[in-house]
Amino acid sequence: MNGRELLYTLVRLYRDSLYLYHQKLQTEFKDIGISLLQAKIIHLLKGEGPQSLSEVSKKLGMPNSSLSEIVDRLEERGLLYRERDRKDRRIVWIHLSQKCESFLQTLEDKEVRRLEQLWPKDQMDGDIRLLAEMLQRFVEILTSLKQDENS
């Protein structure tokens, strides 16, 4: 395969892995009664830290009022909490709760245990190190593309 064909293969594998990962996460969240949209909010806050309601609304492309209802439900379940900005009381910050952080850690631990069970022990160290290095490089490339698009 030449470089371009390899890139097509990479794109397909990336898409397939995202699809499979999202399917697995969707099942995990559905089992505990969290919708895909609620999971996206949690994922956004986990990745980027506390956000204002309006920031989350923009990033997810939905009106504040709809987002507020979803955040209400997550707050009722103890997964998020809101905090008014000290300088501008109109701004409401959304944070992950400790309960949510613990839940996410439990999910991650479960995934690691599952991979440990599935991955051949004699290949684990080398394969995982190589895969982690390549995925890190891929994330860096995707990040630079995103930054270029925002410029």
N, C-alpha and C positions, 0 to 999 in steps of 0.2 A: 504494500500500500504506500502511496505517496503522501506527502504532508497534508494535502487537501482532503484526501480520503480519510486519513487519520482524524482530521478535525471533524468531519461528518460523523465518524464513529464516536468520537468524544461527545459531541452534541447529543447523539442518540442515547449513549450510555448515561450521560448526565440527566437527560429528561426521564429515562426509565428509572434511574435511581431516585430521583425526586418524586416521581409518581408512586413508586413502591413505598418510599418513606412516608409520604403524605397519607397513603392508604393505611399504613400501620398506625400512624399517629391519630388519624381520624377514628380508627377502631378503638384505640386506647382512650381517647377523649370521650367518644360516644358511650363507652362502657361506664363512664362516671358522670354522664349527663352534660357534657360540655360540647357545644356546637363548634363547627369549623371556624366560624367567625369569632367566637369567643376565644378559641385556641389561637387565632391570628393576633388578637389583641394581647394575649398573654405572651406569645412569642415576640411580638414587637417590644413589649416592655422588658422582657428578659434580655433581649439583644441590645436595646438602646437606653435602658433605664427609664426612670419616671418621665412621663410626657404629659403635656397639658391635653385636656380633652380636645381642644381644637387641632392640636398637632396630630393626634391619633386620627381624628376625623379626616384631615387632609390626606394623611398617608394611606388610609384605607378607602378613601374616595366615597365617604358617606356623610350625610348630614349629622350635625351635633346632636339633634334630638333623637335620632335612631341610635347613635352610639351611646348616648346617655342611658337609654333603656337597657342596652346590653351590659353596660358597666354596672348599672343598678343590680342586675341579676348576679353578676360576678361578685359584687360587693356583698350581697345578701348571703352568698355561699362562703364568704370569708376569704376569697381568693385575691381580691383587690381592696384598696382603700383610697379614699380621696383626701386631698389636703388643699386648702385654699392657700394661694400665694400670699406671703406676708406683706409684700409691697403693693400688689394689685389684687384686691379681693375678688375681682371678676374672673381671675384665672384659677382654674381648678386643676391640680396635678393628680395624676393617676399613678399609683404605686402597686407593685406586687406585694402581697402580704407574705409574712413568714410561712404561713400555711401553704401558699402557692409555691414558694421557693422550695419547701420541703417536698411537696408533691412532684415538682419538676426534677428534683434530685433523685427521688425514688424511681421515676420513669427512666432517667439516665442510667442509674444503677442496674435496673432491670435489662436495659438494652445491652449494657456491657456484659452482664452475666450470660445473656442469650448468645452474644457473639463469641464469648469464651467457649460455650458449649458447641457451637457450630464450626468454629475455625479449627483446622487441624493443628494440634499442639506443636508439632515439629516445624510448622511453617509460620506460626503466629508472629514471633518477634520481627523477623525480616519483612514479611508481607505487610504487617501493620505499620511498621516504620516507613517503608517505601510508600504505601498508600497515604499515610498521614502527610508525608513530605509533598507528594504530588497534589493532594487535595489542598494543602496550604498554599501552594503555588497557584493553583486554579482559583482559589478564593481571592488571592492578591490580584490576579489578572481581571477577574470579574469586578472587583472593587475599583480598579483603575478605569475600567470601562464605564462603570456607573458614575465615577467622578468626571470623566470626560463628557458624558451625556448631560451632567448638571452644570457644566461650564458654559 
